[in-house]
Amino acid sequence: MAARISGAAERVPQRRETESALSLAERMPRLVLEARRVSTTLAHGLHGRRRAGPGESFWQFRPFVTGEAAARIDWRRSARDDRLYVREREWEAAHNIWFWIDRSASMGFTSDLALAPKVERALVLGLALADTLVESGERTGLLGLTRPTASRRIIETMAQALAGDEAGLEADLPPRAAPGRFDEAILISDFLTPLRAVEGTVRTLSGHGTRGHLVLVVDPVEETFPFAGQAVLHDLESRFSLDVGDAAAWGEAYRTRIAAHRDGLSEIARGQGWTLTVHRTDRPASEAALRLLTLVSAARGTG
């Protein structure tokens, strides 16, 4: 069984991750259509689709209707045609969706059972989701890094912000931030962090009225621990090492501990009205992305 750890330079979004995210985002409309057939929560599509209303961002031009105030006419656009046009602005009531993508040392782990390192999968998943949600009319941003935006270049914007965030390579929890009430947060991580710290983060975000989703990214080896013989475990973030002796004998205790940790994460999420999605890196990223889109749609439909 082979495994390796990605270096710091590999835990920033490079061209490969960006292209993969774009490719995945292009497939999202088809996946959403499939989801609508099996989930009533998507019957009316994703909440917050772009529509006219009060706001600051340009949305579209439409023909002028008799009876409207002449001040609403966009004379520059109208001069290019034989009709009068009104400049409509995008409705600004859509809630913001905030992302945090874990790029700490433990996320660099990958085994030969995985399709991609955990950090690569987390980046692709986060960027693709942001792009898909923007296409649905939402505003997305990175906690502590960027303002929420509906830019069609959201993948490039987020990738650039992550690439310049060297501090994020050491952080295994999101930065302190105060999203708005009714905003949503999507935290993507392996959550190999003490449960008390994770609970504190979720409680802090929930205290501001933020709903959220935990996305647990795991390598299949981390679940099955299919090792035998003498083994030494290394904590990549504390630099602590543990000689466990016979790996096969130790494996059962390890799997029990991992299961208990996951149960704890589930309890934390459930206690705050959040959701927990487990995504294994030997599965396609689109599976987790589709589930998250369904959960966001469900939350918006009942909020």
C-alpha positions as CSV (number, residue, x, y, z in Angstrom):
1,M,0.0,0.0,0.0
2,A,1.6,3.3,-1.1
3,A,0.9,6.7,0.3
4,R,2.5,10.1,0.0
5,I,2.2,13.6,1.4
6,S,1.8,16.7,-0.9
7,G,4.2,19.5,-0.1
8,A,3.1,23.1,0.6
9,A,3.5,24.2,-3.0
10,E,1.0,21.5,-4.0
11,R,-1.6,22.6,-1.6
12,V,-2.4,25.8,-3.6
13,P,-4.8,25.7,-6.6
14,Q,-2.7,25.2,-9.7
15,R,-3.8,24.9,-13.3
16,R,-4.7,21.3,-12.9
17,E,-7.2,22.0,-10.1
18,T,-8.7,25.0,-11.8
19,E,-9.2,23.1,-15.1
20,S,-10.7,20.2,-13.2
21,A,-13.1,22.5,-11.3
22,L,-14.2,24.1,-14.5
23,S,-14.8,20.7,-16.1
24,L,-16.9,19.6,-13.1
25,A,-18.8,22.9,-13.0
26,E,-19.7,22.4,-16.7
27,R,-21.3,19.0,-15.7
28,M,-23.3,20.4,-12.8
29,P,-26.4,21.5,-14.8
30,R,-26.9,17.9,-16.0
31,L,-26.4,16.6,-12.4
32,V,-28.9,19.1,-11.0
33,L,-31.5,18.0,-13.6
34,E,-31.0,14.4,-12.5
35,A,-31.4,15.5,-8.9
36,R,-34.7,17.3,-9.5
37,R,-36.2,14.0,-10.6
38,V,-35.5,12.3,-7.3
39,S,-35.8,15.2,-4.8
40,T,-38.8,17.5,-4.4
41,T,-36.5,20.0,-2.7
42,L,-35.2,20.9,-6.2
43,A,-38.7,21.2,-7.7
44,H,-38.4,24.9,-8.1
45,G,-34.6,25.0,-8.7
46,L,-32.0,26.6,-6.6
47,H,-33.2,29.6,-4.4
48,G,-32.0,33.0,-5.3
49,R,-31.9,32.8,-9.0
50,R,-31.1,36.1,-10.7
51,R,-34.1,38.4,-11.0
52,A,-34.8,42.1,-11.4
53,G,-35.1,44.2,-8.3
54,P,-33.4,46.9,-6.1
55,G,-29.6,46.5,-6.1
56,E,-26.4,47.8,-7.5
57,S,-25.3,45.2,-10.0
58,F,-26.4,45.4,-13.7
59,W,-28.7,42.5,-14.7
60,Q,-30.2,43.1,-18.1
61,F,-31.7,45.6,-20.5
62,R,-35.4,45.4,-21.2
63,P,-37.8,47.4,-23.4
64,F,-39.2,50.6,-21.9
65,V,-42.9,50.3,-20.9
66,T,-45.3,53.2,-21.4
67,G,-46.1,54.8,-18.1
68,E,-42.6,54.3,-16.6
69,A,-40.6,57.3,-15.5
70,A,-38.4,58.6,-18.3
71,A,-35.5,58.8,-15.9
72,R,-35.3,55.0,-16.1
73,I,-34.4,55.0,-19.8
74,D,-30.8,54.0,-20.7
75,W,-30.2,56.5,-23.5
76,R,-26.9,55.1,-24.5
77,R,-28.3,51.6,-25.1
78,S,-31.5,53.0,-26.7
79,A,-29.4,55.0,-29.2
80,R,-28.2,51.7,-30.7
81,D,-31.7,50.7,-31.6
82,D,-35.1,52.0,-32.6
83,R,-36.5,51.2,-29.2
84,L,-36.2,52.6,-25.7
85,Y,-34.5,50.4,-23.1
86,V,-34.4,50.4,-19.3
87,R,-31.4,49.2,-17.4
88,E,-32.5,46.7,-14.8
89,R,-30.4,45.9,-11.7
90,E,-30.0,42.5,-10.1
91,W,-32.0,41.6,-7.1
92,E,-29.7,41.9,-4.1
93,A,-31.7,39.8,-1.6
94,A,-30.0,36.5,-2.4
95,H,-28.1,35.2,0.6
96,N,-24.3,34.8,0.6
97,I,-22.6,31.4,0.6
98,W,-19.2,31.3,2.2
99,F,-16.6,28.6,1.6
100,W,-13.6,27.5,3.7
101,I,-11.3,24.9,2.1
102,D,-8.8,23.2,4.4
103,R,-5.2,23.2,3.0
104,S,-3.3,22.2,6.1
105,A,-0.7,19.5,6.1
106,S,-3.0,16.5,6.7
107,M,-4.9,17.4,3.6
108,G,-1.9,16.6,1.5
109,F,-2.3,12.8,2.2
110,T,-3.1,10.5,-0.6
111,S,-2.9,6.7,-1.1
112,D,-2.9,4.6,-4.3
113,L,-6.6,3.8,-3.6
114,A,-7.6,7.5,-4.1
115,L,-8.3,9.3,-7.4
116,A,-6.7,12.5,-6.0
117,P,-5.1,13.9,-2.9
118,K,-7.6,15.2,-0.3
119,V,-6.5,18.8,-0.8
120,E,-6.9,18.6,-4.6
121,R,-10.4,17.1,-4.2
122,A,-11.3,19.8,-1.7
123,L,-10.2,22.6,-4.0
124,V,-11.9,21.2,-7.0
125,L,-15.1,20.6,-5.1
126,G,-15.1,24.0,-3.5
127,L,-14.3,25.9,-6.7
128,A,-16.8,23.9,-8.8
129,L,-19.6,24.5,-6.2
130,A,-18.9,28.2,-6.1
131,D,-19.1,28.4,-9.9
132,T,-22.3,26.5,-10.0
133,L,-24.0,28.5,-7.3
134,V,-23.0,31.8,-9.0
135,E,-24.6,30.5,-12.2
136,S,-27.7,30.0,-10.1
137,G,-27.7,33.6,-9.0
138,E,-26.0,33.3,-5.6
139,R,-23.1,35.3,-4.3
140,T,-20.1,33.3,-2.9
141,G,-17.0,34.2,-1.1
142,L,-14.1,32.7,1.0
143,L,-14.3,33.2,4.7
144,G,-11.7,35.7,5.8
145,L,-10.3,36.2,2.3
146,T,-12.8,37.6,-0.2
147,R,-16.1,39.5,-0.3
148,P,-19.1,37.6,-1.6
149,T,-19.6,38.1,-5.4
150,A,-21.6,36.9,-8.3
151,S,-18.7,37.2,-10.7
152,R,-18.6,34.8,-13.6
153,R,-14.9,34.5,-13.0
154,I,-15.5,33.2,-9.5
155,I,-13.2,30.2,-9.9
156,E,-10.3,32.3,-10.9
157,T,-11.0,34.9,-8.2
158,M,-11.1,32.3,-5.5
159,A,-8.1,30.4,-6.8
160,Q,-6.0,33.5,-6.8
161,A,-7.1,34.4,-3.3
162,L,-6.2,30.9,-2.0
163,A,-2.9,30.9,-3.8
164,G,-1.9,34.1,-2.0
165,D,-3.0,32.9,1.4
166,E,0.1,31.3,2.9
167,A,-1.4,31.3,6.4
168,G,-4.1,29.0,5.2
169,L,-1.5,26.3,4.7
170,E,-1.1,26.1,8.5
171,A,-4.7,26.5,9.6
172,D,-6.9,23.5,10.2
173,L,-10.0,25.5,11.1
174,P,-11.6,28.6,9.4
175,P,-10.5,32.1,10.3
176,R,-12.7,34.0,12.7
177,A,-15.4,35.6,10.6
178,A,-18.9,37.0,11.0
179,P,-21.2,36.0,8.1
180,G,-24.6,37.6,7.9
181,R,-27.8,36.2,9.3
182,F,-29.3,33.6,6.9
183,D,-26.0,33.3,5.1
184,E,-24.6,29.8,4.6
185,A,-21.2,28.3,5.2
186,I,-19.6,25.3,3.5
187,L,-16.6,24.0,5.3
188,I,-14.5,21.4,3.4
189,S,-11.9,19.6,5.4
190,D,-10.7,16.2,6.8
191,F,-11.6,17.6,10.2
192,L,-8.7,15.8,11.9
193,T,-9.0,18.3,14.7
194,P,-10.2,17.9,18.3
195,L,-14.0,17.8,18.3
196,R,-14.1,20.6,20.8
197,A,-12.4,23.0,18.4
198,V,-14.7,22.0,15.6
199,E,-17.7,22.5,17.8
200,G,-16.5,26.0,18.8
201,T,-16.1,27.0,15.2
202,V,-19.6,25.8,14.2
203,R,-21.2,27.4,17.3
204,T,-19.5,30.7,16.5
205,L,-20.8,30.7,12.9
206,S,-24.2,29.6,14.0
207,G,-24.3,32.3,16.6
208,H,-24.5,34.8,13.8
209,G,-27.5,33.1,12.3
210,T,-25.4,31.3,9.7
211,R,-26.6,27.9,8.5
212,G,-23.9,25.5,7.2
213,H,-22.6,22.3,5.9
214,L,-19.5,20.2,6.9
215,V,-17.9,18.3,4.1
216,L,-15.6,15.6,5.4
217,V,-13.0,14.6,2.8
218,V,-11.4,11.3,3.5
219,D,-8.9,9.0,1.8
220,P,-10.1,5.4,1.7
221,V,-7.0,4.3,3.5
222,E,-8.0,6.5,6.4
223,E,-11.2,4.6,6.8
224,T,-10.0,1.0,6.3
225,F,-6.4,1.2,7.6
226,P,-5.4,-1.9,5.5
227,F,-1.8,-2.1,6.9
228,A,0.1,-5.0,8.4
229,G,3.6,-5.3,10.0
230,Q,5.5,-2.8,12.0
231,A,4.3,0.8,11.5
232,V,5.0,4.3,12.7
233,L,2.3,7.0,12.5
234,H,3.3,10.6,12.0
235,D,1.1,13.7,12.9
236,L,1.9,16.0,10.0
237,E,0.9,19.1,11.8
238,S,2.4,18.5,15.3
239,R,5.4,16.5,14.0
240,F,4.6,13.9,16.7
241,S,5.4,10.3,15.8
242,L,3.9,7.1,17.3
243,D,5.3,3.6,17.0
244,V,2.2,1.4,17.0
245,G,4.0,-1.9,16.5
246,D,1.8,-4.4,14.7
247,A,-0.4,-2.3,12.4
248,A,-2.9,-5.1,11.9
249,A,-3.5,-5.5,15.6
250,W,-3.7,-1.7,16.1
251,G,-6.1,-1.2,13.1
252,E,-9.3,-2.2,14.9
253,A,-8.7,0.4,17.7
254,Y,-7.9,3.0,15.0
255,R,-11.1,2.3,13.1
256,T,-13.2,2.5,16.3
257,R,-11.6,5.8,17.1
258,I,-12.3,7.2,13.6
259,A,-15.9,6.0,13.8
260,A,-16.3,7.8,17.1
261,H,-14.8,11.0,15.8
262,R,-17.2,10.9,12.8
263,D,-20.1,10.3,15.1
264,G,-19.0,13.4,17.1
265,L,-18.9,15.5,13.9
266,S,-22.3,14.4,13.0
267,E,-23.6,15.3,16.4
268,I,-22.0,18.7,16.2
269,A,-23.6,19.4,12.8
270,R,-27.0,18.1,13.9
271,G,-26.9,20.1,17.1
272,Q,-26.6,23.4,15.2
273,G,-29.0,22.5,12.4
274,W,-26.1,21.9,10.0
275,T,-25.4,18.9,7.7
276,L,-22.5,16.5,7.4
277,T,-21.4,15.1,4.0
278,V,-18.7,12.4,3.9
279,H,-16.8,12.3,0.6
280,R,-14.2,9.6,-0.1
281,T,-11.5,10.5,-2.6
282,D,-12.0,7.2,-4.5
283,R,-15.4,8.5,-5.6
284,P,-16.1,11.2,-8.2
285,A,-16.2,14.8,-7.0
286,S,-19.5,15.3,-8.7
287,E,-21.3,13.0,-6.2
288,A,-20.4,15.3,-3.2
289,A,-21.1,18.4,-5.3
290,L,-24.6,17.2,-6.3
291,R,-25.4,16.4,-2.6
292,L,-24.3,19.8,-1.5
293,L,-26.4,21.5,-4.2
294,T,-29.4,19.5,-3.0
295,L,-28.7,20.5,0.6
296,V,-28.3,24.2,-0.2
297,S,-31.5,24.1,-2.3
298,A,-33.4,22.3,0.6
299,A,-32.2,24.9,3.1
300,R,-33.2,27.8,0.9
301,G,-36.6,26.2,0.3
302,T,-37.4,25.9,4.0
303,G,-35.7,29.0,5.3
